[in-house]
Amino acid sequence: MLSIENLSVTIRRPGRQVAALSGVTFAVRPGEVVGLVGESGGGKSMVARAIVGLLPGGSHATGRVLCGDSDVLRMDDAALAAHRGRGVAICFQNPRGALSPTRTIGKQLVDRLATHQDMSGDRAREAARELFEAVGIRSPQRRLDAYAHELSGGMAQRVMISLATGCAPDLLIADEPTTGLDVTLTREILRQFRHAADTDGRGVLLISHDLASIAEVCDRVVVLYAGTVVESGPAAQVLREPAHPYTRALLRSVPDVGGRPVVATPGAMPLLTEAPENCPFVARCAHADRTCSSRRPGTQPIPGGREWSLACFHPQTRPLDADLPSTSHTPDAGDAQPAAADPKPAVLEIEDAHVVYRSRFGSGGHHALRGVTLRLAPGETLGVVGESGCGKSTLAKLVMGLVAPTSGTVTVAGQALVKQPGRPRPRGRALRRARTRAQLVFQDPIGSLSPRRPVGDSIAEPLRAAGLSPAQREERVTAVLDRMELDRSILQRYPHELSGGQAQRIGIARALVGEPDLIVFDEPTSALDVTVQAQILDVIADVAADADRASVFISHDLATVRGFADRVVVLYLGRVVEEGPVDVVFDTPRHPYTRALLGSAPRLGGTAGSDGEAVELVKDLEEADAATGCPLAARCPFVTDRCRSEQQELQSYGESRAACWRVPELPALIGRQAVTP
């Protein structure tokens, strides 16, 4: 189906060139899912572009990319047009960006079917409806008439899968298809790719930095570093017993929902101007010697492994856990500060807060938060988890004073940041000082920085707003740069000149420089690859350890939340359905929704689930209704009439609280669960 043989790609630019790929060799067979993993800049997307014949201008490629009996590198324009569709199709990382914003989804899919499958308009529309049903899109007729901006992230990715599979390609390429999706959507999307291989016999190339997702669905895995294949083989063996030091470093960088420690790998991937003459990982490898520095290792088979090979002079045989420290670098829930005899005032207090976004037309509206009550003490880190659309970002805006509560109260360090029912709001200079008490670290750090100003100006902006003198601003900025381990020369750079890791450090520096009482981290690592993510998590852990500062860590990455939070709240459709110490909630989840989230989280062991006690939800989030009764009633397999009619309040179960009256019965009910997803 696909055979890549000794593929090398050099990209020439004015004054320089980049060796993007060097001697890459691997294959994808019919009915097989192959994972392609590695850090950003390692060449993963360049491999995909070579397969579909979309190498950038100025590139020179050697070797062969065989799809069937045809070499893609030697196809003319007509052959490439036929190849893209029937031979190979690709699902992009940003599905909304890949879809036309001015045409309905149905028209885009019908045009593709008419072009590549030679279907009439009516037959193509019927086929489009069938494709939507096949990927689990309910109400397909309504979705065919929708536009890209009207789709959720998971729905848009399913549409991309429909577009890709509609022409029955032999090979399906998925380029970071689950980045930014919550755990339940990630699980559903991965199932679609596994189904394409198992049922339709297609080959699937899954490109991802999410190693847990790779472990979940892939038959084999190929590890790229600096444009070279350093290890490849059966996914279960490579991810359980990695032999190459780089593969081991990748796996050590991955947070695990079970609480396994994370170890960051120092250094960065080199940007090569020509094919490497030595091992490209030599500068970051703890096992490197003179041999590694003087010549490049060839690919050699690993004894006892079926089609398992690596390029290394010093294969590692120790268990991966032997490389881990005895304790995590991240704070553990059990290490939370003990209660003092005279506790400090709360940094954050939210009391029965509701947020309703009113409709511009008519009397309706969206109830984003419902009766949320929270208290956060100095030195405490609160994790907030839930699916997309459950109210996490609205909660962040509420805390930051970017939205006002429709009812209820919110205070940071005892002060309200916005006008609230029955409470005065500070004004003028007092308001500016109050706003410096809470700072936000954004999901997209580059997008949150002004493209027209050096990053030094952006870091100092909160200090100017607070009225500090230039000398005071310089002193504070210098101190925070040192804490972020950034060179001072970076102050003169612009956002587009920063790497992802540098940009996120700048975002954290900007939040810290005003010495706030509270920092809100909103999905701070979701767009970073695993090694950069581990380095940023080290920085966040250091910030969260400050005894006088509280932190809110919002994420759909449950493993990361477990590593950093002291307590966790689980949001569903704007309501807190469970809360408690993070280890207690993750090890003994009470609410069916919490069990479903943990059961959907991919794990490096290759199986999702929570000790056989996971819950399968029966509908999509967008079909749920939280107007009356339990908000999970429309999706819960254990729902009763009481659940539909009675609003559930948080009740204590040991050290945690959950809003479900059936908690004592759940173990027995789960044992009898028989749900068809």
N, C-alpha and C positions, 0 to 999 in steps of 0.2 A: 504493500500500500504506500508507505513512505519509507524511503531509505536515504539518509543523508550521509555522504561519504567525503571525508576530509575537507569539509567546507571551511574556507577562509574568506573573510570579507575585510577589505581595507577601505576606509573612507578618507578621501583627500579633500582638504579644505585649504584655503589660501594660507600659506605659511606653515602648515602642519598636516599631519595625517594621523589617523587612529586605526589601530588593528582591532576591529570590533570582534571578529571571530578568528580563531586559529585552529585548524584541523579538527573541526567538530564532526563526530561520527556517531550516529545512533539510528534506530528504526522504530516505526510504529506499525503494528500488524492489525489486520481486521479484528474487530471485537475487543481491542485492547485500549486501556487508558494509561497513557504515559505522562508522568509529571516532569516538568522542566523547572528546576528551582535554582535559586541563587539570589545574591544581592542585586539591588538596582544598579544598572550599568554593567552587569556581567555578561550581557549579550542575549538574554532570553527573548526579548521582543525582536531583536535583529534576526534570530532564527526564524521566528514567525513571518517576518517580512520577506525573508528569502524563500520560504515555502510558497507564499502567495504571489511572488514576483513583484514585490513592492519595495525593493531596496532603494535607499535614498540616492539622490543625484550625487555624482562624484564618487560613487563606490565602485570597487573592483572585486569581483568574486571569482574564486577558483574552487575546484572540487565538483561534486555533483549533488543535486537535489532531485531524486527520482520519485515521482508520483506515478505508480504503475511502471510503464516502460519509458516514460517521457521525462526528460531533464528540464526542470523549470527554468534553470539558468540559461537555457538555449531556446526557449520558446519565443515565437514572434507574437505580435500584439493580438492577432486573431486566436492563436492557441491559448494565450493567457486569459483572454476574455471567456473562453469556454472552460478553462481550468478553474477560474474563480466562480464557483457556483456549483457545478457538478463534481469537479475534482476535489475542491477544498473550499471550506467556508470558515469564517472567523467570527467569534463573539468578543466584542471589545470590552475593556474595563469600564468605560463610561457609556452605558447603553443609551442614555438620553442624548448625549453628544453625537452618537452615531446615527440617530434617527432624525429625519427631517422635521423641523418644528412647524412647518407650514402645510404639511399634508397629513391626512389621517393615517393611522397605523395600517388600516385595511388597504388603503391605496398603495402604500409602500410594499406590503406583502404580495398583493395581487400583481403589481408590476413585476416583481421578482419572479413569481411563478409563471407569468405569461412569457417573460423573456427566456428563462432557462428551461421551462417544462413545456413550452408551446401550448399553453392552455388558453381557452376562451375566457372572457371576463367572468361569466357566471360560474363556470367550473372552477376558475381560480379563486373566486370568493368562497365557494363551498369548501375548497381545499384549505383555504386560510382558516375558516371556522374550525375545521377538523384538526388543524395543526395547533390552534389555541387550546382546544379541548385536550389534546395529547400532552401538552405541557402543564396542565392543571389550571388554566385560566377559565374561571367561571364567568357566566354571562358573556360568551365570546362575541355575540353580535354587538353588544354595547361597546366592548373593547375595540372592535374593528373600526368603530366610528369615532374613537377617541384620538386625541393628539398626544405627543410625547410628554408634554408637561403635565398631563392629567394622570399619569401613571406613577405608582409608587416605585421605589428602587427595585424591589423584587419582581414586580409586574413588568417593568421595562426590561429586565434581564431575561425574563421568560419570553418576551416578544422577540428579543435578539436571538434566542435559541430557535424560535419558530422561523425567523428569517433565515437562519443559518442552515437548519435541517430541511426547510421546505423544498429545496432542490435536490434532496437525497444525495449529498456529497459523500465521497468515500472517506474523507478526512475532515474532522471538526476540530478547529483550534479555538481554545478558550483562553484569552489573555487577561489574567487577573480578574476573573468573572465575579468573584465574591468580595472584592475589596470594598469596604464601607457598608456591607450588609450585616444585619444582625444575625444571631446564631440560628434562628428558626428559618429565615430566608436562605442563609448559606446552606443549610442542610437540604432544603428543597431543591436549590439550584444544582448542588452536587449530585443529587439523585437523578436529575434530568440527564446529566452527562453519563452517569453510570448506565442509565436506561438506554441511551443512544448506542453504547457499546454492546451491552448484553442482548438487547432485543433487536436492534437494527443492524448489528454487525459492523458498525462504523468504527474506524480508528479515531481516538480522541487524544489530542495533545493538550494537556492542562498546564498552563503557565501560571505560576503563583509563587509568592513569598510566604504563603500560609502553609507551613509544613504539616500542620494538623489536618488540613483539608486534603493535602496530598496523601497522607496516610490513610484517610478515610476511604478514598475511592480508587486510587491508582494501583495498577498491576506492577508497573516498573517505574523507576525514577532516574532522571539524569540530572547531575549536579554540575552547574556551570560556575566558573570563577574566572574573571578577566578574559572572557571569550574562549576558554578552554574547558573541555569536559574533564573533571577531576575524579568523578566516581559515577558509576551507573550500575544498575542491577535491580533485582526484585525489590519492590518498595518495602515489604515487610522486613527483609534482611537489612537493607541499607539504612532504614530509619531506626531499626532496633539495635543493630550492631555496626555502626558506621566505621569504616576503616581509614578514610582520609581525614586528616586533621581539620580541613575546612568544613567537611560535612558535620563533624563532631562540634565544631564551633557554632555552626548554624543551629543545630539541635539544642545546644546549651543556651542559646539566646532566646528560645521560645518559652514564654510563660505557659504554665500548665494549670488547668482548672483544679487539679489535685493538690496544688501548692508546691510543686517541685521548684527548687531555687533556679534563678536566672543568672547567667554569667555573661557579661558583655565581653566582646572581642575587641581589643584595642586596635587602633590603626584604621586605614581605609584601603579600598581596592585601588590598585594602580591603574592609571590611564596609559595604556601601552601605545607606542607609536609604530611598533613592528612586532612580529611574532616573537614571543618570549624565548630567550635562549636558556633560561633557568626556570626553576619552579616559580610561577607567578605569586604563590602564597608565601614565599620564603620570608618576607619582611614581617609577617604577622604570626608565623608558626613557632610554637615553643619547641618543636622537635627538629628544627632546621640545623644543618651542618654545612660544611664546605661543599659537599657533593651537591646539595640542593642549590647552592649559590652559583655553581659553575656549569651545571648542565640541566636540561629539562628532562624530567622523568617520562619514560614511555608508558603507554597503557599496558597493564599486565592483568591477567585473570587472578581472581582470589580463589585459592583452593577450597573446595567444598561448596562454592556458590554457583548456582546455575546462571550463566551469563552475567556474572558479577565481576566488574573490573574497576581498576583505579589507576591513577597516574601519581605515584608517590614512592619515594625511596624508603620510607619508614611507615609502612602500614601499621595501624593501631589495632590491637586485639583486646585491650582492657575493656571491661564494661563501661558504658557511657557514664553511669552514675558515679564511677570511681573518680571522674574528673571534677565532680561537683563539690563545692564546699559543704561542710556539715550543716551550716545554717544559711538561710537566704540573706541576700543583701537588703531585702525589702522588709519593712516593718511587719511584724506578725500581729494578728488580732490579740493574741495572748500577751503581747508586750505593751499594750495600751497603758497610758499613764494611770496609776492608781488614783482613786478619788481622794482628794485632799480634804482635811478637816474643814477648811473654809474654801469651798470651790470658787473659782473665778467666774465672773459673769459670762454668760453664753456669748459666743461670737456671732452665731446665727440663730435666730428664733423665727420659726414660721408657725402660725397658729391658724388652723382651719382655713387655709387659703384656697380660694377658687379663682380660676382664670377662665373667662368666657370671651372668645373672639366673636364679636357681633358681626352679623352679616350686613353688608352694605345695602342689601335689598331685602325687604320684608323684615320679619321679626325673629328669624331663626339665628342660630349661631353655633359655634363649635366650643364645647366644654372641654378645654385642654387639661385643666387640673381640677380635682374634686376633693375638697376637704383635706388637703395635705398639712400635716403637723410634724415639725422637725425641730430638734434642738442640737446644736453643735458646740462643743466646748473647745477651748484653746488646746492645741496639740493633738486634736482628733482629726482623723480622715474618714469621711463618709463616702462610700461607693454608691452610685445610683445606676441600676441596670434595668433593662426592659427592651422590648422590640422597638423598631422605628415607629414613630407615631404614638408612643405611649406617654409622652409628656416630658421626656428628659430635657430636651432643649428649652422647652417653655419654663421648666423649673430653673434652669440656668439663667434665663432672662429675668425671671422673677427675683432671684437672689441678687442679680446685678442691678436691679432697678430699671431694666429696659422695658419691662411691662409692669403695669400696676395690678394688684389683685382686685378682682371684681368684688370679692368680700374676703374677710380675714385680714391678718396683719403679717408683715415681714420686717424684721429689723436686723441690721448688721452692726455689731458693737453698740447696740442700744439705740441706733438711729434708723429712721425710715429714709429710704433713698428716693421714694416717689410718694405722691399723694395717695393716702389710704383712707378708707372709711373710718372717721372718728379720730384721726391722728394728724397732727401738723407735719408739714414737710419742711426741712431746712431750705433756706434760699441763699442765693449769692455765694459769697466766699464759704459760708458754712456748708452749703450743698457740695461745693467743689471738694472741700476737705472730707466730707462724708463719703463721697464717691471714691476717693483714694483708698478707703478702708477695704474695698472688695475689688479684686482684679480678675480678669478672665484670660485663660490661655486657650487659643482657638485651635480648631481642628486643622484649618488650612493656614499655617503661619505666614506663608508668602502672600496669600490673598489678603491677610489682615494688615500688612505693612504697605505704606504708601510707595508706589513704584517710582515716584519723582523725588523722593527724599532719601538721603543716606540712612542706614539703619541706626546710626548714632542718634539722629534726630528723633527717630521713633522711640528709642529706648528712653530718651530724656523727656518725652512728651508729658507723662504724668507728673514729673517734677516741675515743669513749667506751669502746668495747671494748678499745682499746689503753691506756686509763688516762690520757689527756691531761687537763690542767686546762681549766676553762671558757675561760680567756684564750687558751690554746694552740689550743683548738678553734676559737674565733672567728677567730683569725689565719689558720689553715689554710683555713677555709671561705671567708673573704673573698678570699684569694689565688686559690683555685680558681674562684670565681665570676668574678673578673676575667679569668681565662684562658678561661673559657667564654663571655665577653662577655655576661654576664647581669647585670641590675640587681639590687641587693641587696634591693629590695622583694619580689623573688620568693620570698625565704626564708619569708615569712609565708603564702604561698599553699598551697592543697591540690592534690593531683594532678589532680583533675577540672577545675581552673581553668587548666591548662596546655595549650598546643598540642602537637602531636606532636613538633615540633622542640625546643620548650622542655623537654619531658619527657625526651627523649633526651639533651639537654645536662646535665640534672640527673643522669641515670643515669651519664654519663661523669664528672661532677664527684664523685659519690659514690665511684666507683671510684678516682679520682685522689687524693682528699683524704688517704688514708693513705700516700701515696708508696710504692706497691707496686713490687716487682721485676718483676711479670708482670701484664698485663691480658689477659683473654680477652673478645673481642667475639663474641657469639653472635647472628648474623643481626641486626646493630644497625640496619639501614636497610630491612629487607624490607617494613615496613608504612608507609613514608613515600613521599609523592609525589616526583617527580624533583627539583624545585627545593629542597625541604627536605632531601632526601637529599644533594644536592650540598653544602649548607651543613654538614650533619653530617659528611660525608666530609672536608671541610676541617678540622674539629675533630679527627677521628680521625687524620688525617694528621699534624697537629701533635703529637698525643700519641705516635703511633708513632715520631716522629723523635727522641724522647729517647734519648740514647746509652746511658744506664745502665738502660734498661727494655726488656724484651722484650714482644712482643705476639703473640697468636694470634688470627687473623681467620677466623671460621667463617662460611661463606655458601654459598648455592646460586647466587648472582649471580656468575658467572665474571668478568664485566667489572670488577666492583668489586674482586674478589680480585686481578686482574691489576694494578690501579692502586695497590695498597697493599702487597702481599707482596713480600718478597725471595725467599723460597722457598715452594713449595707442595707439599702432600701430597694425593694423591687416594685417598680411602677407598672401598672397596667391600665391603659385607657384613662390616665390621669389620676388614678387612685393608688395609694400605697397598699399593696396586698400582702406584703411580708417585710419584716425588718428584724434586725438583731445583729449580734457579733458575726463577723464575716465567716469565720470557721464553722460556727454553729449552723448558719443558714446554708452554707455550701455542703457541709457534711450530712446534715439532717434536715433537708428542706421540708417544709410543712405544706405550703400551698401548692395546689396542682399546677399553677402557672410557673412557680419557681422550679418545680420538678421538670416541667416541660422545657424550660430554658436550659437547665443543666443537662438534660438528656439530649438536647440538640447540639451541644457544644462539641466540635471536633476535638479528638484527642490523638496524641502521637501514637498511642497504642493501636490506632486504626479503628476503634469502635467508640461511637458516642454513647452516652448513657450515664446513669448514676446508680451503679451497683444493682442494676436490674430493676430499679424502681422508677424509671422514667415514665412520663405521661405523654401520650400522643394527643395533641389538640386536633379537633375534627374540622375546623374551618379556618379560612384566612382571617387575619386581623381586620381587614377592611370590611368584612361582613359582620363583625361583632357590633353589639349595641350595649352601651353602658347606661342607658336612660333609667332603667328600673332594675331592681334586684342586683345580684352579683354581676360585675362587669364581665366575668369569664363565662357566664351561663351559656352563651351562644356557641362556645368552643369546647367546653369541658365535657369529657365523656362520662362524668359522674353526676351530671346535673339532675336536680329534682325540681318539682314545682315550688318548693320552698326557696331554692336558689334563685328561681326566676322572679319571685315576688318580694323577697326580703333583701334589703341592703345589708351586706355583711360588714360588721365592724371588726377591728383588730382585737384578737383575743390572745392571751399569754399561753404559750406552750413551752414550758421550760424557760430557756434564756431568750427565746425569740417570740415574736408575735405574728400571727397570720389572720387574714380576714376570710376564714372558711370554717363553717360549722361542722364539716365532715372530716376534719383532720384526723381524729382518732380512728376513723374507719378506712382511711386511704390505703394503708398497707394491704389489707384484705381485698379492697376494691381493685387495686392495681394488679394483684395476682390473678384476678379474673378478667382483666381488661382485654377486650377484643375489638379493636377499632381499625377500620380500613381508612387510611389517610386519604 
